[in-house]
Amino acid sequence: MTTDQESSRFSGTLEEREKIERAIPAQAQAAAKQPRRLLVVSLNMRDGKVLRGHASIGYANLAVDLMGKRTEAYQAVFSNDVSMFRPEAIGKFDAVLFNNTCGVLFEDPELRRSLLEFVSGGGGLAGIHAAAATFVQYPRYDQWPQFGQMLGAYEDGGHPWKADEILTLKLDDPASPINAAFEGRDFQISDEVFQFRHGYSRDKLHVLLSVDTNKTDMNPSRRFLPERLADMDFAMSWIRRHGRGRVFYSSLGHNPSLFWDSRILRHFLAGLQFVLGDLDADATPQRPGGSGG
């Protein structure tokens, strides 16, 4: 695994590395139709300066690297060099994964146009956790609306539950191959939950996982957005089509321990195979009137 940002390297213990290695799926759900290349970005920016970002970044990078090698589903290339988004560079990849990226990574119009055209033209886009807080800098959410629209939503509302609280997640589509790891059953987990407002709508998303509000503490004293308290809709993972491209996003991935949870790794691998173009999955929005891009 190579990366050009020191904080993106795995810095956990040998025991944690062994846990991740044991949790890696033995094989992918689908065979790669051709050799696949995945660009993995974990850049964090604020006011033009590089930040260290989430502690889980290195854990995720290791897991993604090992999953690609063990299953032969893809070759992961790790880089935080924004020139990788130039058309001649990004065009060498099948998909891009934003691993806990955060902030306005770049403002160059050419790079932004290149990323949009890459995905709408048939490429893949995946995002883990803070990817939904990328190309925005709190308290503004207007730096690049097109990215949030492409991903499916921008995070906007803080965290109603602490990262160490136990939540119950439900399967909004138990039949989706991307949810196969959960074997049709709801499950409990501890992780940080984002709330979505800017751009969020099930008219445009095929939600895979969400918080089961009937089995989770919904005390109104928590920091709920009015919109989410009204509809009780706290999506955790989704897919969508964007033009001819494919998008997978999961809010999971704040806690390092998620990356030695074999269920979550299988879920992530399936999502990556979807955006790479090797795993078919129904991305139809759950509400009528949705548009794919």
N, C-alpha and C positions, 0 to 999 in steps of 0.2 A: 504494500500500500504506500503510495506516495502522496504527499500533500505539501502545499507551500505556506501553510499557516501552522505554527507550532501548537497552538491551542486546539487544533483539529486532530492531533495525534492522540492515540489511546494512552492514557496516563493512569489507568486503574491498576489494581493489584493483579498478581498472577492468578489468584483464586477467581477474581471477576472475569479475567480473560478465559479461564477454563470453563466457567459457567456459560459464557457466550458461545464458546466452541461447542459445548454439549447441546445447546439449544438450537444450533443451526439446522435447518431442515436437511434431511438426507438427499432429497431430490425435489425438483421443481414440479409444479402441477402440470406444466406444459413443456414440451421440448421446444427449444429455440428454433425458429424457422430458418434462421441464419445467424452467424456470429453477431452478437449484440454488444454495443458499447454504451455505457451509462456515465454521464458526466455528473459528478457529485460535488456540490458547492456548499460550503458551511460558513460563508463570510458574514460577519456581524459588523454593522457600521452605525455610528451616531455622530452627527455634526462633522461628517467627513473623516472621522477617525475610526480605526479598526478596534473592535472590542473583543474580549475573549469569548463571550457568548455562553450558552448553556453548558453546564458540566457534562451533559449527556452526549455532546457532539462527537467526542472521540469514541465513545462506546458505540454509537450508531455507525460511524465510519467503519469501525472494525467489523461489526456485524454485517454491514452491507458488502464489504470486501470479501469476507469469508463465505457469505451466501452465494455470491457470484462464482467464486472459485469452486466451492463444493458441488454446486448444482449445475455448473456450466450454463447458467441462464444468461449471463452477461459478463463482460469485463468492466469493472468499475475503474474510472479514472478520477482522481481527486485533485481539484484545483480551485483556488480562490482568485485566480488571475482573471479579471473581468474581460480581458481580450479574448477569452475562450468563447464569448458570446458573439464575436464577429462571425458573419455568415460563413466564411471559409473554414472557421474552426468548429462552430457548433454543428455545421452540416456533416461532420464526421461521426456524430453520435446519433443514437436512436431515441434517447430520452435524456432529460435533465432532472436530477433530484436536488431539491433545496432542503438540506438537512439542517433544521433549526437556524436557518438564516434569519436575519432581523435587520431592520433599518433600510435606508435608501442605499442600495449597493452601488448604483451608478446612475448618472443622469444623461449620459450620452444618447442622443436621439437615435443614432445608427444602431447602437447595441440594443436599445429597447425595441426598435422595429424588427431587428434580426430575431430576437427571442419570440416576439408575437408571431412572426411569419414562420418560424421554425415549428411552433406548435400547431398553428392553424393549417399549415401545409402538410401535416401528417406526422409530426414528431410527438414525443410524449413529455409530460410534465408531472412530476411527483413532488409532494411537499410533506415534510414531517414537522409537526408541532408549530414552532415559531415561524415557519414559512408563511403562515397567514398574517404575520406582522412584518412582512418584507415589502420593501418599496413604499413604506410609510414610516413616519416618525411621529410618535405621540407628542402632542394631541391632534396633529393633523392627519387626515386620511385622503388628501387630494394630490399627493405627489405623483402618483401614476395609477389612476383608477383602472386602466385597462388590465393591469396585472391581476388585481383583485377580482375583476370580472372573469378573467381567464381561469384563475385558480378556483373560484367559486364563492369567495367571500374574504373580507378582511376581519381580523380579530378587533373587537371594539367593545370592551366592557369588563376588563379585569377577570378575576378568578373567584367565582362564588364559593368554591371548595378549596381547601388547602391541598397541597400535592401529596400529603400523607394520609388523607382521608379515604375511606373505602367507598367506592361508587359501584352501582350496578349498571351495566351497559346492556342494552337490548339489541337484538339483530333486526334491523329494519327490513333486510332482505335475507332471510335464512338460506335461500336457495342460491345466492350469488357464490360463484367459485372463489371470490375474494374473501368470503366469510367461512370457507370450508373448515378452517382451523378450529372454529368454535362448535362444530358438530350440531348446529341448530339450537344451541342452548345459550341463554343469557349468561353473563358471567360478572364477577366482581373484580375490581382492579383499583389500584391507587395511582393516581397521576393528576397533573394539573389540567384543568378544563378551561378552554377558551369559550367566550361568548361571541356570537357573530351578529352583526347588524348591517354593516356596509356591504351591500350586494347579496346578502344571504336570502335565498328563497328556494323552497323545494320545487318551484316551477322550473328551476334550471339545474337541479342536482338530483342525482340518484344516491340517496343517503344509505349507507351500509350499517353504521353503528350510531347509537345515540344514547344519552343518559336516560335510564328508566326512572322517571320522576315519581313513580308510584312506590319505588323501593329505595329512594335516595332522599336524604334530608333536604327538604325544600323550605326551610324556615324563611319567611319573608325578610328577616333581618339580614340575610346574606346579600351580597352585592349583585343582585340580579338586574339586568336591563329590563325596563318596562315591557319591551316587546317580547322578550323571552319568558318573563314571568306570566305574560298573558297567554302565550301559546305553548309553554312548557316544551319547547323544541330546542334541545341542546345537542346538535349533531357532533359526532366525533370522527367519523370517516365517511368519505363519499367519493364517487367517481362522476365524471361527466365527459361529454364530447365537446371539443372546441374546434369548429371547422372540421377538418379531416383528422385532427389530433385527438389525443386521449389524455385525461387528467385524473390523477388519484391524489387525494389529500387525507391525512389523518392528524387529528389534534393530539393523539398519543405521542409520547416521546420526550416528555420533560424529565422524567426520572430515569437515571441510568439503568435501574433494575428492569425496565421494560425490555431492554435488549438482551436479557437472558431469560425472557419469557417465551417459550417455544411457540405459543399460540400467536403472540404478537408478531414474531418474526415470520411465521408462515403467512399471516395477514399482510405484512409489508411486502414479502416476496411476491405474493399473488398480485398485489397492487402494482408492483414494479413490472411484472410480466404483462399486466394489462396495458400499461403505458408504453412498454417496449413493442407491443403489437403481437405477442405470442399467446395471450390468454384472453379468450372471448368472454365478455360479461355484459349483461344488460345494463346500459347506462341511461335508460329512459327515465326522465324526471318522474317522481312519484305523483305529482299533481298535473292535471291537464293544462295544456297551454305552454309548457316548458319549451325552451329552444336550446339547441345544441351548440350555440356559439354565436 
